[in-house]
Amino acid sequence: MANEEYFKWAESLLDPAKTWEKPEALADIKIVELATLILGPSLPAYLSELGATVFKVELPGAGDTMRSLTPFAKFFRGCALGWLKEARNKYHLAIDVRVAEGKEIFSELVKRSDVVVENLRAGTMDRWGIGYRQLKEINPGIIYIALNGFGQWGPYLERPSYDAIAQSESGMAWISGFPDKLPMKSGIWLADYFGGLMGAAGVLGALAYRDRTGKGQYIEYSQAENLMLVMDWTWLYQHFTGKGRGRYGNRDVSICPSDIFPCKDQLVAIAAATDQQFKALCQAMNQPQLAADPRYATHVARLQEDNAVALLGIIRTWAAQKTFAEVDALACQYGFAADKLATGKDHFSDQHLIKRNFTYTVNDPMYGEIIEEGIAPKLSETPGRIKWAGKPVGFDNEYVLKRFLGMRTDRIQGLKERNVIGKWVDQPPGRRPPEGWDGKTGLILA
Amino acid sequence: MSSHDTPVKWGDWIKELDDPAKARTKPEALDHISVLDCSYANMAGCFATSIFAELGAEVIRIEPPEGDPARSFSPFGYMHMDTGLGYLNEGRNKYHVTLNLKSAEGRKTFSVLAGKADILVETGMPGAMDEMGIGYRQLRELNPGLIYCAIYTYGQFGPKAGCGKADVDLVNQVYSGITSVSGERPDDPDHPTPSEVPTKQGNWMGWYAGGAWTAVAAMAALHYRTKSGKGQFIDISPAEAFGRCINYGLTYYQGFQDVIPRVGNYDVGVFPYTYFKCKDGFAFLSGFSDINWKALCTILGRPDLRDQYPTIFDRLNLDNMKQMYKEIEKWTMAHTYDEIYDAVMDYNKNVGQGVVVPGKISDPMDTMKAENWWVRQSFEKICDPHYKEMVITNHAWKMTETPPRVKWACRPVGADNDYIYNRKLGWGKVQIQTMKDQGVI
């Protein structure tokens, strides 16, 4: 077991409490986002946590459709929860990019930025005159990523898509869930969130190239293709055996043992990926002879169907006589993998996740304390952070146009009068400032 | 319109620039970067370094002399030329060497390699590398620019970091919070069946999320290094990496002192937006906003449903969802998938008030047969020098300047010892033999 001194050192190096004393990795990077729902908006949200400045451009009035999406139509401090999490750290602008003056402002922003993120239907931006074809002329260093279901060309071009369709067309839904049930759609918008994350990786790859050459580029991105990439052994299995991959419930048929079992008081996941971990589990079960049994002695033997079923049965019987706390204590003592099925409530009070800034309290100037799934990677020199949670539609118009485009007050006024830029509407909910807003709090340069 | 008013169609124009068929003639984004990967029984690390390798980095996979146990991760134990299919898929473009880090000579060799690397990825128990004298604390003295990524379910600090439990995909999935909101709810709450339980993603989703965040964080750190010259230590928990993808767990609890219920294929924020059984398989249908719901009810020929559930508040009630689902399923069960798709697309095109989005729940066999993915080179057949012909999936990025590419699929254990140790350390036949004799490689 690792020594205490190592953990002290690691904590001193990584301690999230010191975040605000340290610089940000992407502090010099500006991103213009013209995107709705999750696939597009999550990408800049991830990069904003690492320091990028993000200008989220919405249409004046109702803005992003996502502002309506919240569980059971319940709004929290006036915000849709589906929208709130990926609104973090962004400057919120509302510009009508469909009119000439709006396009001009958008292009000016892009000229001064490093990355453009959009998730409109293929070709829409080009038709509007603010696509990659036009923007690379005014900013050859621009990294432009367009994310959608099926890409910018190919047989599925005309097809609209959603997260659930990427999950289903890729085959991801088919391989998830139990054989006696329908293919499983994930409980989260998997293709969107994981799509945005991998999109961010593509953007940073392009940035590494630009850091050396000054050259920007265009990245076309299909979220269905992204899920196909991560279906592990599916394609090779089908290629070599001619058999289709099925659904195996909670059992991992490529790592044994790995399954979810009922114990006395709740469900517990138990897994061992190496012979060493498996031996540890056998000792914990007080059945050390299993590790020497030829049916279970090697991983390849354990994975054979009959052996796997028998072994998982033994573990199931054992787990049924234990409480979760007992299994967990044994996993810690012996070194196999086990944990309970955490919920939002568990995360809320998990001191480990709180300490690590996963369970993150955002100190928002306008919305107050908002608790969210926060920072995933902990970087010692440039730790991630969340500065604010989100803003109403068009909230930062004046500040951004003045600070980043140097616009005079009278020009901004003219844009407002001509409805080129605008603010929120009161209905539908999710667009306006919270109840009781004083007309000033949170506004920059007000 | 005159000809200069009709520029090349967008799709054609961009395809000319980003078609992956041309990828192999173009430069690579990370071909100035060198990566050491000492992942052990952990696909999060392997996936992260695949990302680097497909973007052009030189990735050296370091395995113990007997090979990484991850090479045995394979469905039902199926092996292709002694290699499990999970590993075979993720050995992409990497040089595979062996090194015994338990020997002093092995650790010394490792330090020399790490002294010259830009990025290092490891998945050991926290502190294990440190204890061997080859952790970040020691390596940064040799190489201050090193970006050192440590992957472990419970991270490198915090109350649970020293718990001693192993890192396996399933446990990352359950700790992330996502398993508890995925899967079917019991039809009869008093008598749940064994398949009506919280359910994991079928793939190694926890590990993939961990690998993806590792790549994102390391490349952000690389950008920071170009200006500052400074490397850093990066601590990644695949459980947290996947948990960051939750729709709204913590804030929902903060706001309503409740957890998001598990609702099977429903979505607590959008209905209908789910999978239905049809005559010959399964179909996805959506129609959430008032106008799209109206469109769906029109296609179904069921204006009564629209009258019965007129607002999103009616449609986001779980009991109502069940009722609507049954009614919609009556229609889908009477049609084949193709009939459903055609009816919906015909409405979208010819009536066009609101949009209904249809989709197929594809068996991965059908996915692998669909022409679309081959035209776009999402699938590609490659002939690996050792493992011969196989099907791989390419990254979703179609990049105009530095597209990713797979050059070889994998390598056997220690296959690149001669080449890499010669190039990096100047070892020839004699030195390699000595190291073998001493059990170092």
Interface residues (C-beta under 8 A of the other chain):
Chain A: M1 A2 N3 E4 Y6 F7 W9 A10 E11 L13 L14 D15 P23 A25 L26 D28 I29 Y46 L47 L50 G51 T65 S68 L69 T70 P71 F72 A73 K74 F76 R77 L81 G82 L84 K85 A122 G123 D126 R127 G131 Y132 R133 F150 G151 Q152 W153 G154 P155 Y156 L157 P160 S161 Y162 A164 I165 S168 E169 S170 G171 M172 A173 W174 I175 S176 G177 F178 P179 D180 K181 L182 P183 M184 K185 S186 G187 I188 W189 L190 Y193 F194 G195 L197 M198 G199 A200 A201 G202 L204 G205 A206 L207 A208 Y209 D211 R212 K215 G216 Q217 Y218 I219 E220 Y221 S222 Q223 E225 N226 M228 L229 V230 M231 D232 W233 T234 W235 L236 Y237 Q238 H239 F240 T241 G244 R245 R247 Y248 G249 N250 D252 V253 S254 I255 S258 D259 I260 L267 A269 A271 A272 A273 T274 D275 Q277 A280 T298 H299 V300 A301 R302 L303 Q304 E305 A308 A331 C332 Q333 G335 F336 A337 A338 D339 K340 L341 A342 T343 G344 K345 D346 H347 F348 Q351 H352 L353 K355 R356 F358 T359 I370 I371 E372 E373 G374 A376 P377 K378 L379 S380 E381 T382
Chain B: P7 K9 W10 G11 D12 W13 I14 K15 L17 D18 P27 A29 L30 H32 I33 A41 N42 M43 F47 I51 L55 P69 A70 S72 F73 S74 P75 F76 G77 Y78 M79 H80 G84 L85 G86 L88 N89 E90 M125 P126 G127 A128 D130 E131 G135 R137 T153 Y154 G155 Q156 F157 G158 P159 K160 A161 G162 C163 G164 K165 A166 D167 V168 D169 L170 V171 Q173 V174 Y175 S176 G177 I178 T179 S180 V181 S182 G183 E184 T193 P194 S195 E196 V197 P198 T199 K200 Q201 G202 N203 W204 M205 Y208 A209 A212 W213 T214 A215 V216 A217 M219 A220 A221 L222 H223 Y224 T226 K227 S228 K230 G231 Q232 F233 I234 D235 I236 S237 E240 A241 G243 R244 C245 I246 N247 Y248 G249 L250 T251 Y252 Y253 Q254 G255 F256 V259 I260 R262 V263 G264 N265 D267 V268 G269 V270 Y273 T274 Y275 K277 F282 F284 S286 S289 I312 F313 L316 N317 N348 V355 V357 G359 K360 I361 S362 D363 P364 M365 D366 T367 M368 E371 N372 W373 V375 R376 S378 F379 M390 V391 I392 T393 N394 H395 A396 W397 K398 M399 T400 E401 T402 P404
